[in-house]
């Protein structure tokens, strides 16, 4: 359903605005997602799952020696994944939750113009 390889995207948080995730790697294999990369917070590992029937994803982005972020999303019909990230922390016996939108898309090679013309129909 989704191509393994290099992906890019963003996450958005109220006090930080829209932040890029550029050139990170994702591997999709029989319903599991694994990956790694870095963004303005630091280096991270990704592990989770996707539904092969409808493309819904659920994964955790674990920053090395820092917090974890839950990502839940679905395909947008154009090859991208859109959804919501959630961070839940506990301080002094109280639970605090932050959420925001995210978007991910595969980095695909750009056409060179030398590709063969393909016939449609038949």
N, C-alpha and C positions, 0 to 999 in steps of 0.2 A: 504494500500500500504506500508506504513512505520510502524514499530512497535513503540508503545509508550513505554517509559521507559528510561533507562540510555543510553546516547550516549557519544562518545568521538570524538576528531578530532583535527584540527589545523587551524590556520590562519597564513598568512605570510605577513610581511611588510618589506620594504627595510631596514630601519635602526634598526629593532628589530629582523629580521630573522623569523624563523619558531617558532611559539608559540603554546603550547598545550592547548586544552580545554578538561579536563578530568572529567568524572563522572558527567556531567550535565544532566538534565532531560528535555525530550521533550514529549509532548502529541499531537498526531495526531487524529483529530476527525472531520469527515465529511468536509474536506477541510480547516480546521483551524489548526494552529500550535501554541502551547503555551509552555513555558518552563522557566527554571531558572537554574542558575549555577554561576560559577566564573572562572576567569582565571587570568593571571598576571596583567591585568588592574584593575580588581575588580569584584564585584558581578554584575550580570546582569539578566534582564528579557527578554524573547523572545515572540514576538507575530507576527503572519503572516498567510500565507495561502499556500496551495499546491493544485495542480490540480490532482484530483483523476484519470483522464484518462491517464496522461503521467508522473506524478511524479515531475513536475517542482515546485520549491519552491521559495517563496519570503517572507522574514521576516525581522523584525527589532530587533536587539539585543541592548537593552537600558541599558547602565551601570548606576547604581544607582548614582545620583548626578553628572553624567558625560555626555559624548557624546553618540550619537546613531550611529549604524552601520547597513547599509542595506546589506542583504545577498540575492543573487539570484543564484540559482543552479538547477541542474537536476540530475536524477539518473545515476549512472555509469554502471548499468547492473549487479553489484555484491552486491547490497544492500546498497551502500554508496551514498552520495550526494556530488557532486563536483561543484564548481562555483567560483564566484567573490564577494568579499565584497567591499563596497564603503563608505567612510566617506566624507561628504561635510560640510565645515565650512566657515563662512564669517568673515573676519577680515578687519576692516578699509574700508568697502565697496567693498572689493575684495573677490571673491569666490575661495576657494582652495579645490581640490578634491584629495583624496588618494584612491588607489585601490590595491587589491592583491588577490591571490587565497585562497581558503579554501577547506577543506574536512571534512566530518562528516560521522560517521558510528555507527550503534547500537552496544552496548555491549551485546553480546549473550553468553549464558552459553557454556562452553567448554564441549565437549563430555567426558564422564567418561570411556567409553569402555564397560559399562554394558547395553547399549541401545539394545533393541531387533533388530534382523536382519529383514529387510523388503524386501519382494520380489518385483521385478520390472517386469512389464509386466503382462501377464495374459491372 
